[in-house]
Amino acid sequence: MTSATSVRSRWTRLLIVALVAIAIAHALDATAWRFARLLTVNDKDWGRLLRSMGYLPTWGVIALGYWLQQRDDPRRTAHSWALLLGPALGGGIAELLKLSIRRLRPNPDVFEYVFRPFADGPWSNRGMGMPSSHTLVAFAGAAVLAQLYPRARWLWYTLAVGCAATRVLSLGHFLSDTVVAALLGVMVGGWVWGRGRADRGIVAPS
């Protein structure tokens, strides 16, 4: 099997897994909407901690901290940019997709999918939830950190999952909003890291 064929086969498998995950998430949306509720989650310290993983300035601080710490590493600037650009690109993609998909956030009283017509504020994403911006930012950042510190990848992704959970528990998003965002976030973070390696010679620290 050639390298190109192997890459296509891998992406095909990933696409199938992603589509299955999205379908399952939509099938579970009603159950999560009914039972996975903790409307005060953002008032709790742990809830604010997890949600902050989807807050872009958090990744700015992480990128700055990495840049300051790795003074002797000639790759520190490229690594720091990846830590910032991954979440930033993820957040931008989330906002553009909201304008395109136009599915509104959950109604706390009635489970239903509601889509805003394009004629109604075509350039406003107010109240739209698909995909979750916080979740996409969190997973894009986690994907970059997983490349930098692969032994701790479980920790970075656990924090990103926690961020997604706060969005569902607070009824800020449907479960499917966060699953779609998580899948896109991993792809965005991986793409940013891959482009950095190709353009600047980024490699994971030994």
Steps between C-alpha positions, in 0.01 A plus 500: 500500500645837400532788744228701324265201503570444869419863581175485301403177674569653841294810422217285367491303826509820703216646295286191555568509876416871509170453314401214730587709808294792373203275425515344848527845659186617321319183608596578862421872487152461652628278783783739583260795486269332752746353748839673462408827667688707754400856428728633773811335355650834396461628856723224636879533513560174314245596238667835437839327481381254236310759298808724493670240279272624225586867567750621240696734734575193715697360208675832456625470858603135444686595180677788677594278792647241265694769313644639823590158641668349192763771464772264386285320243535651150156363415323685782353773278352251255362286781351805672332615180351153453356515853331830417409453135338158547233626744463832314439328167263256669298785648481678166381186322235445768359848449491461121326163528239645734415759236468222242316230700288745704372251757395673820604405853276269706169620632493404871126428487453312171739266320512602138743602229426851379681662208502874441421601140779669307273799448497555877831663584723324243819632662400452863572176683318609813340200669651246261662187636629268227790448552605600851772767480632426849531130424669554165753740654569259786555197279714689248727612782502155657603348165803729483594431863468127428769539236726699729451279805371164371540317831242734652259500206237329714509802734461761225211312341334441838499876558353554153229239566428678827456827313253331266314352797447843656339621180254209499428512874422872485264441203721728296530233232362171383727200542540484122621862494792399718578172324521672161715770655731247668561313174567823313724625779724194485527538122575873522765454769659215307498703178663802665769279650557324169526828308743630759720195457500539125557877495724554801644164587293456815562172674381377834748551785704192583 
